Each structure stands twice: as C-alpha cells, then as structure tokens.
Amino acid sequence: MRIDVVTIFPEYLDPLRAALLGRAIERGLIEVGVHDLRDWTHDVHRAVDDAPYGGGPGMVMKPQVWGDALDAVCGPDTRLVVPTPAGRPFTQEVAQSYAREQHLVFACGRYEGIDQRVIDDAARRMPVDEVSIGDYVLVGGEAAVLVMVEAAVRLLPGVLGNPVSAEQDSFSDGLLEGPSYTRPEVWRELSVPEVLRSGNHALIDRWRRDQALERTVLRRPDLLGLLPEGTLDERDLAV
Ligand SMILES: COc1cccc(COC(=O)c2cn[nH]c2)c1
C-alpha cells in the first residue's frame, strides 16, 4: 500500500515515521509520501487560500493549487480521502476498507475548507471520500489523517506483532472491549476479578462477553442497534 498526504504543514505528519508505523515503512509494508501543498502555488506569496464567495467568516482553499497538487500525486488506483467535519463517519469498517486499498491520498484541509470543485473534479477520475473522525472541528485535517492511517495500517498483515488482536478489536463483534487486568493480583487494595484467575475458560469467555455487553449498553447504546443479525443470543439477553 502507498499513502500520500498533501498538507501545508508537512512536519505535522512526522509521527507517521515513528514507532509501529515507522517500522512498517522500514519493512516495506507501506510507502508514505508527505507533500507540501505550497509546492504547487503559482504566486510569490505562495497563497493557498482566498475569501469565500457569498461572504462569511474565514477563508477557503484555492482550487487551482489543490488541482495541480492532486494531479501530481494521484494515480489510476487512488482513493482520495478528505478529512472534514462534514464527512461520513470514519469507523472500523471504513478502516478495514482502507487497509485493502492500493493507494490512498489524504488531502488536509484548513481554514473553512477546500473549494468544493476540487472534490467534484477529482470524483470524475477516482473514488473520493469526505470522512469525519468525530463530531468536533479541528484546525486542519492533519490530526485526522494520523488517526485514519494508524487505524488502517495496523490492520495490514505483518504490521501488528500479534495479528489476532486486530480481529478481536473493539467493534470487531460490534461490542466495546471489556476491562483488562494484569499482575499484580492486588494493587492498591483492588483485586483482579476472581473468574479471570479460575482457569475455567468457558466461564472466562462468558464473563468477558457479559462485561462487553454491559459496557456497550452503558456507554454506547447506539451500537446495539447496529449489531449484525445473531450477534446477541439468549444467554446475552439474560445480561
Ligand atoms: C476539509 O475542510 C476542513 C475544514 C475544517 C477542518 C478540517 C479538518 O477536519 C476536521 O476538523 C475533522 C475531521 N473529522 N472531524 C473533524 C477540514
């Protein structure tokens, strides 16, 4: 997989080259290119934004600069991803789909956003996703790109030391992950739940599922309606 990011703050993407993702790059599991949008500006001031038609606060990113940048960076197998508060939700399912892509290009918007014609023009040649990582407004898309790249790349074979954990992720079965514990058995007078030390794996699995269900009901009741058919069985409903 190749990932390219276009941004006016390339240094913001330096963390992509650290830790797990950095090792994935060194091992050739992914290629990452980060590009400064201003390399495609045409004027002495290297302007990337201008006042919005129709008035209103803030500035809008210029179409010409983005058009030239995306012409240079995108290819025949590219999926263009534009992080924006106005996007469709980025979920584990979207992360799974991105992990199967050959080439992802992330366009990092700032100010009030990118001239819509940039997205409309790109959509003539490639799949374009306007995606939100949450219901809040950031200053730019760069932090959202770090989130989405990490969520997708960790799913690639060979990236995680322990691949099983990618399948057993929260959201893999639609429920939140329950609590986890490790040594010592008692810490600050708090004990590890007895069942986890019982060695009875049927009981442990049941307890973990009950904890996941209880946590999902309490923290994310919205997820319960999305569970795939048959996720909950009669034992679950007894919780
Ligand atoms: C493309 O236009 C804009 C405009 C404003 C901010 C941003 C950065 O993205 C976010 O703020 C965001 C992404 N998911 N949740 C919030 C992009």
The ligand as a Gaussian input file, in Angstrom:
#p B3LYP/6-31G(d) Opt

LIG

0 1
 C      -11.743000      19.979000       4.547000
 O      -12.265000      21.066000       5.280000
 C      -11.982000      21.163000       6.629000
 C      -12.440000      22.290000       7.304000
 C      -12.154000      22.441000       8.668000
 C      -11.424000      21.476000       9.341000
 C      -10.993000      20.353000       8.660000
 C      -10.218000      19.312000       9.393000
 O      -11.034000      18.180000       9.698000
 C      -11.784000      18.221000      10.870000
 O      -11.871000      19.232000      11.548000
 C      -12.463000      16.972000      11.256000
 C      -12.375000      15.760000      10.611000
 N      -13.152000      14.882000      11.307000
 N      -13.717000      15.522000      12.345000
 C      -13.310000      16.807000      12.344000
 C      -11.258000      20.187000       7.288000

